Amino acid sequence: MRPTQPSHSVPVLTLGWIFLRIGATAYGGLGTTLTLIERELVTKRGMLTPAEVTEALTYTKLLPGSTGPQAIAYLGYKLGGWSGSALATATFLFPSALLMVLLAAAYVATTALPAMGPTVKGLTAGVVGILLATTYRLGKPNVKEPLTWGIALVAFAVGAFLGISAALIVVIAGLLGMILLSPPSAVQDQQRKEG
């Protein structure tokens, strides 16, 4: 599938600055990244819609690798074409790459500190809460009908309790959506009227 033209045109410096800030403050992974994207690009600036962010997640869940940078690359493309995609990805990844180099140097000293275990547990709980809040905010405008709620709940259950691959869940959910949510064709409408 050939990508569509960018839906928005954002100045290069603005785009780079936005994704540098998101990358520098997205502690905790995908959930925090989504929260920051939603706050900065959807709510504050109106550059993207919740549906566009959800679309980015849907498409990138089908790919191997880390979903966060892939979604950033996709959204960067939507905001600035191929150069926007490259810039958004590079500026988003730069802070974490720099911090990983610094943390690797300090790893031995910090693992011996007794306060690290409880600190990590607290951070993890906070990130889980942020992920749940973001899932709610992104899902609310997109999951409205009983059938979409059913698909969402089944996807959650098989992902959470059966350990099924996220890519497989997304593909099956897409097929279910195509089958169950497509409007009836004119032929089916005519058959119902005659029958």
N, C-alpha and C positions, 0 to 999 in steps of 0.2 A: 504494500500500500504506500503510495506516494504522499508525503506529508503535505498538508495544506499550507497556504501562505500564513505568515504570522498574523494573528488576529489583532494585535496591538503594536504600536511602535513607541518604544520607551527609549529616551536618550541613553547612550552607552554608559556615561558616568553614573547616571541615576541607577541603571540596572546593576552595574558592578557594585555600587555602594549598598544597595538593598540586599543583595545576596551575600556580600561580605559581612554585613551586620547579622543576617540570619545565620550564616555559618559560624560566626563568632559567639552566638548566644544559643545555639541549638543543642544544649546539653541534654543528653538522654535519648538521642536517636530520632527515629521517624516520627513518633508522636509529638515531640517538642518541635521538630522541624515543621510539621503540618500546622501546629498551633501558630507558629510565627508567620508562616506563609499566609494562613487565613487572616491573621490580625493585620499584617503589613500590606498584603497585596489585594485582599478581598475587602476587608472592613475599612481600613484606614485610607487606602489609595484608590480603591475601586478599579484596579487594573485587571483583575480576574474575578470570575464568579465562582461560587462554591462548586458548581457543576464542572467548571474547567479544572479545578483542583482534583475533584473526584475522578474526572476523565484521565488525568495524568496518572493517578494511582492505579486505575483500572488497567491502563495500557502497560505500565511499567511492572505490575505484578506478574505479567506474562513472561518477563525477561529474567534470565539468571543474574545474580549479583545483588548489590545493595539498592533497594528501592528509593531511598532518599536522594542520592545523587542523580539517579535516572529521572525521577520526577522533577528535580531541579532543572536538568537538561531539557526536558520536555517543556516545562513552563518558561524557561529562558528562551526557547525557540518561539513559543507563542507570543512572547513579549518583544523579541528582537531578532528573529530569524536565526540562521546558523551561527552568526557571530554572537548573538545574544545567548544562544545555548552554550557556546564555548566559554564565554565570559561568566555567565551565571554559575556554571559548573566549577570553573577555576576559582572564582572568588568565594564560592560557598565552601569548597574543600580546603582552601589555603589555611584558615585558622586552625582547623582540626589537625591538619598535617603538621603544622608548626608546633602545636601543643603536644602531639604524640612524640615528636622528637625530643621535646623538653621533658615530658613525662618518662620517656624511656631512660633518659639520663638520671632521673631522680627515683626510679622504680625501687631500687634496693633499699634506699633510706625510708621511703614511705610505707613499704609493706611491713616493716617491723613496728610501726606505731600501733599501740593498742586501740586507739580511737577509730581506726580505719574501718573495722568490721561494722560497728553500729552506724557509722556515717554512710557507708555504702548501702546498708539496709534502708535507712531513711531516704536516701536519694532514689533508690529503686521504687519505693512506695510512692514517692512524689511523681516519678515519671509514669507509673501505671495510672495514677489519677489523671495526669495531664492527657495521656493517651485516650482514656475513657471519655474525658470531656471533649476532646477534639473529634473523636469518632461520633459522638452525639451531635456536635455542631455541623459536621460535614454530612452526616446521614440524614438529619432532620429534613432538609429541603429536597432530598433525593429519594427517600424511602417513605412513601406516603400511602400507597394502596395496600390492601391486605396481601396481595400476591407478592409485592416487593418486600413487605415485612416477612413473609414466609421464607422467601429466598434468602434474605439477610440472616434470619434466625437459624436456618438450616446450614448456611455457610459458616456461621459462627460455631455451631455445634460440631460439625465435622472437622473444622479447623482446630477447635479447642480440645475436643475430646477424642477424636480419632486420628489426629496428626496427619491429615490429608494435606498434600502439597497446595500451597496458596495458588500456584498457577493453574492446577487442575480445578480447584474450587472456582476460580474466576472464569475459566472456560465453560464449565458446566453451568454456572450461574448465567453466563451470557446466552448459552443455548436455551436454558429454561426461559429466560426473558424473551428470546426470539419466539419461542413456541407459545408461551402462555400470555405474553403481553402485547403481541402484535395485533393491530386492529384487524378485524375480519375482512377478508377480501370481498370484492363485489359479487363474485360467484357464490360465496358462502351466504352473503346477505340475501341474494336472490333465492337460493335454495331454502332458506328459513322462511321467506315470505310465501313461497309456493307450498312448503311442507306443512 
